[in-house]
Amino acid sequence: MTLLAAHGGTGKSLLALNMAVALATGQPFAELASKRSRVLLLSCEDDDLVLRYRLDRVLQAAGMTHHDLGDQLVVYDMTDRDSVLFAGGREGGHLTPQYEWLRQRIEQHKADVVVIDNASDVFDGNEINRAQVRQFVRSLARLVRDRNGAVLLLAHVDKSTARGSAAGSESYSGSTAWHNSVRSRLFMAEEDGHIVLRHEKANYGPRAPDVHLVRSGPMLRPVSEQVADPAAGLKRDIELAAVLRLMVDFEQRGERISTSANASNNAHKAMSEEKGFPRSITKATMGSVMRELERRRFIAKREEQTANRKMRERWMPTSDGLQWLESGGAPSAPSALQVKRGAPSASAPSVALGL
């Protein structure tokens, strides 16, 4: 259960639609790998005309058609009907018939991810009443628990709350139960002409680095894609090749690079002091480098048992990555490529969007 909060007009609905399309097609979103999923989007703010227009343009900009979506994405326009899922009262609160209707639609479409836009349209309770908020949030989580799924709930915050988050304070309205009841929380803000997606809570893992986006028509793209630099692709390949060479060297020496950003042997800590490590790669951008290497199937995750019998996950160069270097796919192929060909052939599973 994830809460995405932002001031009105920031682009929450557009972001949610871009995410939904990425998940439904298995395409990357903002340099993040996505797992192909069945998505149900409940729209209580934008009607079907707006949704169809935006969806058509998002698909067109991505070079896709409705055929690519198939039945992976279903969108319900709730703007002209009762959309309340939870109603509050003096004695507490209760679920409505619309909640049962939604549960049946989720089962019917076998949805893995449910996007609800917006909290104010589906929660008719007291937002500062902790018991009601907890009851509501838990009821949403139950919708997908048996499916091992995820719910993304969009919510408005006022200007003062949005400004406060930019300065480091909490970015949600109402009771602290909104923060405590969800397992993950995102905040979206406009800063210096960019849209920043900030991961402010994560119960089941480390918080992800900030994602900086720009509007490009109906699309939200990473800021890095905005720069019209004809040499950008070559520069990126040089960075990737340098990191991959270092990983090969580490592999030969029997040194491990953890997939966890919090580990003492994480990618940046392990390699940043090595000769040949690109100075253009910072701690904040290291994650995107590793994700791109994994997306290209040049590295993969492997779980191993340590001496004290604990399971640890580490990065390994793949045979595809070694062939890329050997084939001249990157400048100055290293001599350290004589590694055992037992490396996996990049069958690492893709990662869901952090919902």
C-alpha positions, 0 to 999 in steps of 0.5 A: 500500500503506497500513498502518493501525495502532491499539491493539486496541479502538480501532475499526480494523475498524469504520473499515475497514468504513465506508471500504469502504462509502463507496468501494463507493457513492462516498459521502463519508467523514468529509468526504473525497470518495471514488471509487466502487470495487470493494472486497474485504474480508478479515476474519480477526477478525470473523465473518459474523454480526458483519459482516452486523450491522455492515454492515446498520446502517452502510447503514441509518444512511447511508440506503442498502440492499444494493441500493446496494452491488450487487456493488461490495463483497465480504466474506470471513469467514476466522475459521474457516479458514487465513488465512496469506498469508505464512509465515516460516522460518529460510531466509526466508519463502514465500507460501502457497496462501491467497495464490494463492487471494486473488489469484484472488478479486481478479481474479474480483471485479475489486477496486480496493481490498483491505482486510485485517484483520488483519496478525497473522492473515495474516503468520506470520513474524518482525515484526522481520525486515526481509527477511521484512517487506519480502517480505510487504508487496511481495507484497501490493502485487503483488496490485493493481499490475496493476489500479492498485489499493490495499491497506489492511492493518490492524495492532495496536500495543500500549498503549505504542506507541499512547501514544508516537504521541500524544506524537509518536513512531512508531506501528508495532510490529516492524521499521522495514521496516513503515514503510519498505515501505508507501507510506502509513501511518495511525494511529488513536487515542482522544484526548479522547473522539474518534477521531483518524485521523492520516496519518503517512507519504505517499510520493506527496503531502503528508500529509493533516490529522488527521481527528477522528471520533466513534462514532455507533452503527455509524458514524464521523462527523466531530466537526463533525457531532456539534454539534447547532447548527441554524444550523451549515448557515447558518454553513457556507454563509457560510464557503463563500460568502466563500471562493468570492467571494474566489476569483472576485476572484482569478480576475478579477485573474489570480491563481492559487490552487494545489491543493497545500497546500505551494505558496506560493499555496495556498488559505489563504496566498493568501486568509487576509489578504484582507478578508472571509476568515472568521476561523473558517477555520484553516490546519488546516480550510482543506482541508475547506472546499476539499473541500466546495466541490469536492464541491458542484461550486462549484470545480474543478481545472484544469491549466495550463502555466506560462511555464517550460512546467511543468504546475501545477494550480489551483482555479477557480470553476465556473459552478455556483458562480457560479450558487449565489452569484447565486441567493442560495444564500449571503448578500450575493452579491458584485458581482465575479461578472462573470467570463467564463463559460468556467469549467468546469462542475465536472467535476473528478474525485473523489479516492480516500480516501488509501489 
